[in-house]
Amino acid sequence: MINGTELKQAIISGANNIVRNRTSVDELNIFPVPDGDTGTNMSMTMTAASHELEQLDSEAAGEIARRAAAAMLRGARGNSGVILSLLFRGFSQAVEGLEELSGDDIARALARGVDAAYKAVMKPTEGTILTVARVASEEGKAAAAVNDDVVYVWSAMCKGAADALEQTPELLPVLKRAGVVDAGGRGLCLIFDGMLSVFKDGVMIQAAKDIKQKEEETAEFFRNAAAEFDDDIRFTYCTEFIVGRDPACKKEPVQLRSYLESIGDCVVVVDDEEIIKTHVHTENPGNALQKALEFGQLLMVKIENMKEQHRRAAEENEKAKKAVEKKKLAPVEPEGEIGFVAVAAGNGLVSLFEDLGCSHVVSGGQTMNPSTEDIYAAVMATPARTVVVLPNNKNIIMAAEQVVPMVSDRTVIVLPTRTIPQGLSAMLAYDPDGTIEATLETMKEAYANVSTGQVTFAARDSEFGGHKIHEGEILGLDNGKLTYIEDDPVQTAIRLTRSMVKHGTSFITLIYGADISDAQAEEAYNRIKSKVSDDIEITLVNGGQPVYYFLISVE
């Protein structure tokens, strides 16, 4: 039997294990475009649960499962995160009210979670996380019939999951061609293994820091060092550097600290076996760096004028404060007939959706899938009895759909728009004078007739659709299908748009992103206009979106 404390530690351990390995899971994604990567989405979903559980004292196992599942549901991101949250929600429902769990309890609980996950997916695909979870559940049920011991049953589940994961390429040809296993299934195995570590050995896996986290930790060190002496500025230059220690150097970091204190103040020196992190305010940053070279090589150097630094900091703090105040969404009473919530990224697109009638635009899209809680907050802040949600990304639809049963005082309808052009077309078709039923039908027909082109970049080297793709190459996608591999985003947009135009095309909307200049956008617009029929109306929009150089709507 396991109690609530052990289950709590196991879930946190599982979360830590996926966090430690999220990059390797992300790298299993087959399609080379930048996306809301599986490892990242699953780790963020699990982290929501671990943060919730860390605040709890000892509770019954059933209560721990309930709290973890609720946190995962709110924090679920991407399809993989939503499926993960559904597995745990079904698990929690099966163990509701139990103080301790037996092997049979957890086998039954996982089976219920698997059932819930399969029912939530419109077209379940074998060879994915669903298969891995199902086989694990079946093996757990068989093991429980032999031995009710939790370790025995959970070990069988882990083995079943691992075996199923190895078989995913046989079930999904696209995985086999790429020579990888399913990313979501791999993530689930990591979570199960992290939980087994607690059940079997009583060892909770600790979260390790990846490269990005280490870089942020260093940045945080310097921010804290500067903040500590914020009111004590006597020297002009804030000087920060990291020294990679020379193994042959016999000098101790305390000697560097003594020297820096002789030429400045606000000295902070932190060291380990490999590096020395340093912060000092001084009039002679060159002297500080020259002294540092006696201890090893300079790995990072940053020098700022203190007055300028603090002036900028004050401005940024004010901007951040206003941004936080703007983003706070307070629930409101449902007064109007119908309201809209869209998901989009980029100032131009946000303004466009707002101008078309959306009460709130949730920040998100490709590479940054919003959580269920983000969408829920926007829905509750929309003053309407019926709230229509436009996810505008295929990896956000499931997270949006989880909001529907969470809301009781208004009706929530998710229109499964898979792209930004589909969402814009739906909003353009909105008729405020029509009935809700008629309006929704018109909006569905509108976005169903939109073809979407996307110009982005390859996020990784890969082999896809018979093409060898190199990181950084420009990709043109026609309704999600890789069509062109080029070197120039403008040329790609022109070729892609021309290939999408069909007999009967009336409108083209060219939406350019944050990494495209106005001059490049005008060039693309003019060249497309010169190559298509004069009867086709072309509109150029500055969307400001990240990731996509161009989004192309053809109707």
C-alpha positions, 0 to 999 in steps of 0.5 A: 500500500502507498499513502498520500505522502508517497503518492505526492512524492511520486508525482513530484518525482515524475514531474522532475524526471520529465523536466530533466529530459524535456529537451530529448523528448522535444527532439523526437518531434518529427516535423521540422517546423518550430512547434509547441514541443511535446516534452515542454508541454508535458513538463509544464503540465506536470510542473503545475501539479508538482507546484500544487502538491509542494504546498500541501501537508500530508493528505489522503492518497485520494485527495493528493490525486484529486489536487494533482489532477485539478492542477494538471487540468488547469495547467494543461498545454498542447494535446500531449499535456491535455491527454496527460491531464485526462489520464490523471483526472480519470486516475483521481476519480477512481481513487476518490476518498481512499486513504491508501492505495493498493496495486489493484487500486492503481491498476483500476485507476489508470484504466479509468484514466486511459478510458477518459483519454481515449473518449476525449480524442475524436480520432484516437491514433494508435502508436501514440501516448494513448497506446503507451498508456493503454498497454501500461494499464493492461499490464498493470491489471494483469499484474494486480491479478497475480500480486496486489503489491504496488511496486509489483504492479507499477513496475509491470506498468512501466515495463508495459509502457516501455515495450509499447513505446518501442512498438510505436514505429510499427504502428505509425509509419511516419515514426518508422521513416524518421527512426524515432519513437513517439514523443508523447509516449516517451514522456509518459514513460519518463513520468512513470519511471520517476514515480516508480523511483519513489514507490520502489526505492523511496528516492525522489528524482530531483529536477536538474537545470538545463542550459537555458535554466542555468543561463537564467540562473546566472542572469538572476544572480547578476540581477540580485547582485545589482538589486542588493546595492540599488541605493548605494551607487558611488561608482559609474560602471556595473561590471559583471563577468564569469571566469572559467577557472584555470586548473593550474592557477593556485590563487584563491577567489578571495584574492580576486575579491580583495582586489575588487574591493580596493577599486570599487564596491558592491562586490559579490564573488561566488565560485565553484570548482569550474567558474567564478561569478563576479559583480562589482561597481567600479570606475575602472572595469578594465582593471577588474577584467585584467585581474580576472585573467590571472584566474582563468579565461573570461567566459562572459563579460557585461559592463553597463553605465550605472545611471543608464542601467537604472534609468532603463530598469525604472522604465522597464519596471513601469512597463512591466507593471502596466503589462501585468495590470492589463493582463489581469482578467477578472471574472464578470457577469454574463450579460450580453448574448454572445462573446468571443475569445481568440488565441493569437500572438503578435500585436497586429493580430491581437488588434485585428481580432479585437477590432473584429469583435473578440473580447479577449485575445489569449497570447499564444500559438505555435511554440507557446501553447496557452494553458487551459487555465489561460483560456478559462480566465479569458472566457470568465472575463467575457461578459456574455451568456455564450462564449465562442473560443477560437483556438486558431492552432490544432495543438490548442483545440484540446486545451480549449475544449477542457474549458467547456465543463469547467464553466457553469454560468455561461455556455462555452462553444469551441470552434475548432479553427486550426490556423490564424486565417481560419480564425480571422475568416470566422470572425469576419463572417460573424453577424451580430444581428443573426441568431447564435445558431445561424451565426455559428453555422455561417462562421463554420462555413467561412473558416472551412473554405479558407486555405492557409499558407505558412512560411516559417523556418526549420527548427531542426535537421530532419528528413521528412516527406522524402526531403532532407531538411537543414536547420534554418531553411525556409519552409512553405506549408500549404494547409500544413503540408510541406510544399517548398524548401527555400532560402528566402522567406519572400520568395517562398511566400510568392511561390506558395501563394501562387500555388494556392490560388485556384479557379474561383479564388477571390481573396488573398490576405498576406499577414507578415510577421515580426521578422519581416520588414515593411519593405520585404512585405511590400515586395512580396505583396507587389510581386504576388499582385503582378502574378495573379488575376486582377479580379483577386483582391489582395490585402497586406496586414502587419500581424507582428506574429513570431515564428511565421514570416508570413501567414497566407489566407486564400479564399 
